Amino acid sequence: IAAFLLIAALIYNAVYKRFVLKNSKAIQDLDRINEQYHFKIIEPTFLNNSYDNKNFYGDISCQDYLTYNLQFIKREVLKKIKEAAENKKLYTLYKKATTEAYAPTDFGEAKLLRNKRKLARTTKKLFNKRLLTPSVEFEARVRLQLTNINGVYRTNKAVTFDEQEVKEIIKKLNNKEGTFYRNRDIWDAICRVERGKVSNKMRFAIYARDGYRCRKCKRKTNDLEVDHIYPISKGGKSNFNNLQTLCRRCNKRKGANIEY
């Protein structure tokens, strides 16, 4: 009996659905409106990174990582923000047009089915299902992950930044003279992320390359450190060509000097 009732309900719903799709003026008008409006597809910007160094993971915030990457992708991001604004403006017109088109009881000359409430509910459900829902706001989603040196997951942190927050960071990034950022917070964020590129795995690779010796005093010690030959504070990058092994004493003496 239960199976019979279920089949009967499905047939009953299908009859009303077919009738509405064929005869509803609201559905017909909505289909015409949907053909007239063309919205741009805007995906959020996703930024992800993994750290095998707990200290770097703790020091670097999701905003730091977003700030660092906006140096390189801000043109792409600004394009998305502009397209989202265009979508938002067009969506206002679209909502007005679809609101005016909604006529849940207009089925033209067709002979109505018996259950008028069922007709109205079915029309509303199908109408809402066919409404377009474009992206009208831009988002940047940042996720940072902590792993061990072998890449095994330990924990993560994630933040979603809205359009206004992203625009504020870009505004600060644009406030610069040559390669110098006038906003100290921006520069500090960039330096933290650049420094964090030296993973534990990379650190041991540098030590092995340099024979586990300080490249300045040539000693083998237990206090080896990885040094940026050209300092981060002066635009140096965290790549193998710009990294060297120094003992703690030699690294302290070198400081932020390029030559040592």
ABEGO torsion letter per residue (X at the ends): XAAAAAAAAAAAAAAAAAAAAAABAAAAAAAAAAAABBBBBBBBBBBBBBBABAAAAAABBAAAAAAAAAAAAAAAAAAAAAAAAAAAAAAAAAAAAAAAABBAABAEABBBBABAAAAAAAAAAAAAAABBBBBABBBBBBBBBBBBAAGBBABBBBBBBBAAAAAAAAAAAABBBEABBABAAAAAAAAAAAAAABBAAAAAAAAAAAGGBBAAAGBBBAABBBBBABBAAAGBBBBAAABBBBBAAAAAAAEABABX
